[in-house]
Amino acid sequence: MRRNRNIKILATLGPASATREKIEALFRAGADVFRINMSHTKHDALRELVAMVRDVETETGRPIGILADLQGPKLRIGAFPGGPVMLETGQVFTLFLNPVEGNATQVQLPHKEILSALAPGARLLLDDGRISLIVTEAAPDRAVTTVEIGGKLSDRKGVNVPDTQLPISAMTEKDRADLSAAVEAGVDWIALSFVQTAADVAEAKKMVMGRCGVMAKIEKPQAVARLNDILDVADGIMIARGDLGVELPLEFVPGRQKEINRAARRAGKPVVVATQMLESMIDKPAPTRAEVSDVATAVFEGADAVMLSAESAAGAWPVEAVATMNKVAEKVESEPFYRSIVDAQRAEPEPTAADAITAAAHQIAENIQVAAIVTYTASGATAIRASRERPNVPILALSPVLKTARRLAIAWGLHCVVVEESRDLEMMVEQACKIAWREGYAKSGQRIIVICGVPLGTPGATNMLRVAIVGRMDG
């Protein structure tokens, strides 16, 4: 089963899709990776979902990626015993560390780490940014604010602090427990929420110990400002536009999306565009034209993947949402100007042997008629560098390591195949020709480019390029 597109699709599992039959339907409709949201998933349910995905993987014979998305620290105000209150623009509103009865002039903010970090002039955003407060007085036990944008406020609404770096880890105790359970269950990626610094990612990677990839979710201004440092440590990036659009003015988000996407591509790290891509398909069988354009923009940008959240997790049309995203991606990539837009954003190769080899493969594929580029990779590094080039021919990623093939399912253009470990270079080249033919990427007599690291199986040692001719495979 091969996709007729390069960009990958992540589908979130939830009440609308948490059955073996529905997961298979989502996969056949176009889902390449399944996301499990740990904000709403207990550990027993996590293990059941992973088992169902692996069952579909076995039946279809295709490596399927699984991403566990950690909740991150949830910062919330206290309660209003008398019911919701109305905050008026210009009024004074005080947030107290200690328990107080919430009313139109005060509420508890039970997070000393926020209060200790605030300074006069800082903003506090409540209820997904619907209410904005400006700090006028800051103390360890309270913050006196002026309401900049008023509105109705009710119990336990979320708090965002866009102007202030908080002295907290991106992982809570719940996240650490969820991470351990997800790694033990065999997921391929961990998505880390509310990253502020590279140290947040390093903390997660220390716990993971190489057993899966760590994806940093960019949803805070502090992370955007430190993007290059985070890219040095993270294995992948998710542009989490939901909270990013709360903490930044909405008109800033499209520009930051392009900035993050291009930086990740330069670094050779998979980048996922997420949040509200086909939001109307939660309860309608077709998306809006604006949503289709949003998906198309991510495809034109050359992002590695686009993601569905509630659309596939809780919506009335989960399979249709995946099929729609698949159809849009296929059409965009067939447009005559798609290739010129993707090529215009191509990063120059880094001064390494691996980048020189993969850049040469891209150039050769453009100059002579080849059917495919075939990478042989144990760690995934060779295939990721080939994907970074965004070549105009298919890329087959052959790996003797199933976990590697699953992890690579998220990367642009990679058709992953688990293969027998090759004894030597000649066996590997022969294997590449056979699989390119078997998978429908090359016909007898056509040429393919084979890239790998010699000695075989040496991580990150891409140093060999070979043009091979596919022989007769049909007897």
Protein Blocks (a to p, Z undefined) as FASTA:
>chain_A
ZZfbfbdcdddddfklmcfklmmmmmmnopabdcddfklccfklmmmmmmmmmmmmmmno
pacddddddebjaddddddfkopadddehiacdddfbacdddfkbccdfbfklmmmpceh
iacdeehhlaccddfbdcfkbccdddfbgcdddehiacddfkbccfbdfbdfklmmmmmm
mmmnopabdcdehifbfklmmmmmmmnnopaccddddfbfklmmmmmmmmmmmmbdcddf
klmmmmpcfklmmmmmmmmmmmmmmnopacddeehklmmlmmpcbdcfklmmmmmmmmmn
opabdcdfklmmmmmblmlmmmmmmmmmmmmmmpmklmmmmmmmpccdddbfklmmmmmm
mmmmmmpccfbdcdddfklmmmmmmmmnopabdcddddfbfklmmmmmmpghiacddddd
dfblmlmmmmmmmmmmmnopacehiacdddddddehiahiacbdcddddddfeZZ
